[in-house]
Amino acid sequence: MKPMRTSLYWRLLVWFCVANLLVLALGGLFARRFIEFTTSIEINWAALAQDADQAYESGGRDALAAWVAQQRQQGVEATLFEHGEMLYPIRLGVSVRSQLPALLSSDRSVVMQPRPGFYVAVQQVVGNDGHARQLLAMSHSHVRLRPQTREKIYLAMQLALSLLFIGLVGWWVARSVARPVEALRRATRRMAEGELSTRVGRQGGLAHDELAQLAGDFDVMAGRIEALVAHERGVLQDLSHELRSPLARLQLILDLSRRGGDSPEGAAYFAQAEQEIARLDRMLGEMLALSRMEGGLPGMERELLELAEVVHEGVEQSRLEADAQRVELQLTGVDSAKISGNAMLLERAVANLLANAIKFSAAGGRIEVALRVDSSFAEISVRDHGPGVPANELALLFRPFFRGSNAARAEGHGLGLAIVQRVVQVHGGTIDVANAEGGGLEVRLRLPLA
């Protein structure tokens, strides 16, 4: 994963940009207010006019030029006017230049603020020589402050605000990142201690960032582990129960055969023992297949399949067993359907469904097999005309080793439908079972088309 494509990266970038923009916007405002309201050296415009007049009277225009340069260093742009003439030239803005004639002819002192943060003062002054003059002064503050000092205050305010906002944003981001990380750490520790029901859940922050996705993946993993462990425990309990009966019978048969010696009765007991051993072997084989499927089938090979061929192959493999039970296998409709899957597993699923239907069908009965296709799914249906299943047992049919109240009619270990369900699940499909109208059981497999 490229870091610049992650939402967490953009989340951090956006918040730090917001912090910098706040510093730029509020820094200048706060610095200006700080300068204006915390500096006690306010400009005395009248005294400034007297100083300018004395400089001009003592040394003429050269002395006035030196005085203007000195005031400029302290953040004030000023000069003297006499009879409407500027005694030392300075730069004037358009707004000040347009109002200057009226200000000079008013014969009164005035201080105005044409725009926020900009001051213009006109002061009347009469020199020792009896001549009337006017001081025109402009400043970006109503306090006397050197530009260097002003810049230092601005920089100090910018630095203080930068530290403040970056600290706040950093604290908020670190808190939002640390919370799900800490929750994951606690959940991992509890999982390691054996508390399989542990979940992280929502821990604040954005709903779709990488940490939230990691927490969600952890919960999915924890749920999967809990389900697998619960399943394995259940299977182990069921297997222990199922193996107890054939092992007890096998022990009894071997004891009887030992007593019978070489007599024909002893040979019959050995034949029964062989049957019990074969039954145990089939049960363990089915258990191994179910266990592999429950483990997620690592490395399962997929290919593009024609599902109709899989159904035909499953029917042909089951036809011999159906003929032996005098049960008719009838294909009521087979559409062409392309899916992505494993042919061996799907053939086994179809064979298990047909074997289960054959076991519960009476002699002369009929099993209907169909393959139909809709817009995005292929559906395989297998219906028998046997006794069906009580409604309260339908939800339990896919549980390993479950055998319903009708199971006494046929042999089996209760693993066939559990294997079919797992094969369907690993192919991304669903399985549904219901009692059909008119009697019998109908099983439907829905598999996504390629």
N, C-alpha and C positions, 0 to 999 in steps of 0.2 A: 504494500500500500504506500502510495506517495504521500508524504506529510502534508503537502500543499493542497491535496484534494480531500483532506479530512475536515469534517465540520468542527472538530475541536480546534484545529489551527485557525480557521476563520473566526471562530468564537473569540479566541484570545486576541487575534489581530483587530477585530472590530472594537473590542472593549479598550484596548490600548490606544487605538485611534480616537475613540471617544474621550479618553482621559486627556490626550494631547490637545484636542480641540477645546475642551473645557479650560485647560490651562491657558491657551492662546486667547480665548474669548474673555475669560474672567480675570486673567492675570493683568491685562492692561487696565480693565475697569477698576479692580481693587487697588492697583498701584496708583492710579490717578486719584482715587478717593483718599488713599493713604497720604499722598503728597499734599492734597488740598486741605485735609481736615486734621492732620497731625503735625504739620509744620507751623510753628508759631511765628516765623519771621515773615509777616505779611508785607507787601509792597506799600510804602507810603508814597503815593503818587505826587502829593504836594512837595514833599522833601526832595523827591527825585527831580522835580521841575526846578527847584532852587539850586540843586547841585549842577544841573545842566547849564543854567543861566550863569552861575559863578564861573564855571569852566570856560564858557564862551567869552565872558567879559575879561577874564584874566589872560587868556591866550588866543582868542579869536577862533577861527575855524579849525586850526590845527589842534588846539586844546580840546575843542568840541569833538573832533574825530577820535582823539584818544579816549575821551569819556564814553563815546558811543561804543567803541571796541570793548571797553571794560564792562559796560552793561550787557553787551551781547554775550560775553563769557558767562554772565550770571542768568542768562535765559530771558533777557528783556531787550527788545528791539526799540530804540528811542532816538528822537532827534528834536531840534528846535525849529520853530517857524517864526519869521518876523515879516510883517506886512504881506502875509500869504506866501512868502518865499521859504523853501526848505534850506536851512543853513548848512546842513550836511545830508547828503542823499542816502536814503535807505530804501529797501524794497517794500512796496506797498501792494497789498492784495487788491483785486478788482472792487470788492465790496467796500473796503476802507477808502480807496481812491474816489469812489463815487460819492461817499458821504463826507469827505474831508472838507470841501468848501463850506458846507453848512455848519460843521463842527467848529471850524476856525472863526466863522463870523458870528457865532452865538455869544461871544464874550462871557462865557461861563465854563466852569470846569465840569467835566462829565466822565463817568466810567461806565462802559457798556460791554455787553457780551453778545456779539453778533451770532455766535454759534456755540454750542457746548464745548467747554474747554479752551476758549479763546477770548482774551480780554483786550479791549482797546480803551485807552485813557487819553483825554485832552485836558491839560491843566494850564490855567492862565497864570502868568508870572510877570512881575514888573521888576526890572533890574535896577541896580544902583545908579545906572545912567538915566533912569526914568523912562526907558523904552519898554513897551509892552510886547511880550513874546508868548508863544504857546508851545507847550511840550506835547508831542505826540509819542505815546509809548504803547507797545503791543507785547503781549506775553501769553503763553499757553497755560499759565497758572496765575492765581492771584497772590502767590507767595514768591519771594525772591529765592531762587534756587539755581545753582550752577547746573548746566547741562550734564556735566560729568556726574554730579551727585544724583541728578534725576535718573540717568542711565543706571547707576548703581542700585537705586531704589527699585527701578523696573526689573533689573536682573534678579535682585534679591527676592522680590515678590514672585517672579516667574519660577525661581528655584523652589521657593517654599510651597507654592501651589503645585508644582510638578511632583514634589515629594509627597504632598498630601493626597492628590488625586491618584497618582500611580500606586501609592500605598493602599488606598481604599479599594481601587480596582483589583490590585494584586491580591488583597485579602479576600475579596469576594470570589475571584476566580479560583484561588487556592482552596477556599472553603468548599466551593461547588465541585471541585475536582477531588478533594480529599474525602468528602463524604461518601461517594460511591466506592472509592478505593478502600476506605476503612470498612464499609459494609461488606465488600467482597472478601476482605481479609478475615473478618469475623465469621462470615458464612463458610469460607474455606476451612477455617479451624474447626468449626462445628461439624462439617462434613467429615474431616479427618478423624474426629472423635466418634463417628458412627451415627450422628444425628442426620439421617438421610432425608428427613422432611424439611431441611433448611432451605430457605429461599431468600434472595436478596430483595426483590420487589423494587418499587420506585423509590429512589433516594434523592429526589430533587434534581435540579439542573435541567438542561434541555432534554426534551423527550427523545431526540433522534441523534444525539452525539454518540461518539464511539464508546464512552464509558457507560451510557445507558444501554447501548447495544450489547456491550460486554456483560452487563448485569443480566440482561434478558437471555443471552446465550448461556450464562451460568445457570439460570433457573431452568432452562430447557434441559441442560445436561443433568442437573440434579434430579429433575423429574424423571428423566430417562433412566438414570442409575437406580433411583428408588423403585421404579416399575420393574426393572430387570431383576433387582435383588428380591423383590416381593414375588416375582414370577418364579425365580429359581427356587426360592424357599417353598412356594406352593408345589412346584413340580417335584421337588425332592420329597415332600411329604406324600404327595400322590403316588410317586414311584415306590416309596417304601411300602405304602399300603398295597399297591398292585402286585409287587414282587412277593409279598408275604404269602399269598395264597398259592401261586404256582410252586414256590419253593417248598412249602409245606407238603403239597401233593407229591412233588418230586421226591422228597425225603421218604414219604410213606410208601411210594411205589418202589423205590430202591430197597427199602426194608422188606417189603413183601417179596420182591424178586429174589432177594438173598435167601429168604426162607424157602422159596420154591425151587431153588437150585437150577438143575438142567431140565426140569419138566416143562411141558408145553405151557403151563400156567406161568412159569417164570419168564419164558420168552415173551408172553403177552404183556407182562409187566414192563419188560425192557422196551417193548414197542411204545407203550404209553409214556415211558420216561423220555424216549426220543421225541414224541410229540410235544411234551411239556418243554423240553429244551429248545425245540424249534419255535415254540410260542414265545419263550423268553427272548430268543434271538430276534424275532420280529419286533417285539416290544422295544428292545434296546436299540434296534436300528431306527425305529420311528422316533424314539426319544433323541437319538443323536441328530437326526435330520431336523427335528424341531428346535433343538438347542442351537444348531448352526444358524438357523433362520432367525431365532431370537437374538443372536449375537450380531445381527445386521448384515450377514452375508458379505464379509469383506472380499473384495476382488470379484464380485459377481459379474460375469461377462454379459453384456447386452448386445443385441443385434436387432435389425429390422426383420420382423416376423410377419408371416401371413397367418393370422389367428385361426382362419378356417382350416388350414392344414393341421394345426395343433389339435383342434376339436376332432377332426376326422381321425387323426392318429390315436387320440385317447379313446374314441369309440371303438376303433378296430382292436385296440389292445384289450378292451373290456368285453368284447363280443364273445370270446370263448367262455368266460366265467358266466356271462348272461345266458348263453345257450345251455350251460350245465344246470342252471337254476330255472330253465324254461321261461326266461324273461326276455321280452322283445325290446330292443334298443331302436328308437325311432327318431330320425333327424327331421324335425318339423320345419326347419328353415335355417340356412347357413348363408350369411352375407359375407362378402369379402371385407376384411378389416386388417389394416397394417398397424402394428404396435411395436414399441421398442421394449424388448424383454429377453428373458432367458427361456429358451424352448424347453429344456429339460425340466425346469421347475414348473412351468405352466402345464406341461404334459402330465406331470405328477399330480398337480392340483385337479385337473380334469379327471384323471384316473381315480383319485380318491373320492371325488364326488360320485362318480358312476359306481364305484365299489360300494359306497355307503348306500346308494339308492337300490342296488341289486340285493344287498343283504336284507333290506326291509321290504322287498317286494315279494308278493306271493307268486307261486307257480302260475304261469299264464298271464302274469301282469305285464305292464308296459311302462317304459321310461322314455320320456320325451326330452330331447336335447335340441336347443336352438341357439343360434348366434345372430344377433341383430345389431345394427349400427345406427346411432343417431348423429347429431352434429359433431360431437367431440368424444364420445365414448362408444366402446364396444361392450355388449352385454351377452354373457353366456348364461343360459338358464337350464337347469336340470330338474325335472319334475318326475317324481314317482307316484304310484297310486297305492302306497302302503298305508299303514295306520296313522301316519302323521306324528306330531309331537304335542303334548299338552302345552297350552299357551304359556303357563308359568315356567316352562323349561326351555323355551326358545332362546332366551338370552344366555343360557348356560351351555349351549351346544358347542361353542368354540373354546370352552375351557378344557385344557388337557386332562385326560382320564375321566372326563364326565361321561356318564352313561345314564340315559334317561330311564323312565319307567318302562319303556318299550324295548330296552336293550337286551332283555332276556330272550328275545326272539332271534337274536343273531350274535355271532362271535365278534370280538373286537376289543380294542383297548381304549377307545375314546380319544384317539390322537389324530384321526384322519381329518376332521373338520378344522382342528387347531392348526394343522400343517397348511391346509388350504387357505385359511385366513391370513397366515403369515406370508405366504407366497403372494397373495393379492396385495397386501400392505406394502411389500418391498417393490411392487410394480406401480405403486401410487394409486391403487384402485380401492374399491369398497366391496363388501360382501353382505348380502341380506338373505334372511331365511324366514319363511312364513308357511303356514298351512294353506294348501291350495283349496280352491272351491271344488267340492265333490270328493274330497279326501286326498290324502297324500301330502308330501312335503315338497316345496319348491325352493331351490337355492339359486340366487342370482349373483353373478360376478360382473362388476363394472370396471373396465380397464380403459385408461386414457389412450386415445389414438395417437399415433406418431405424428 
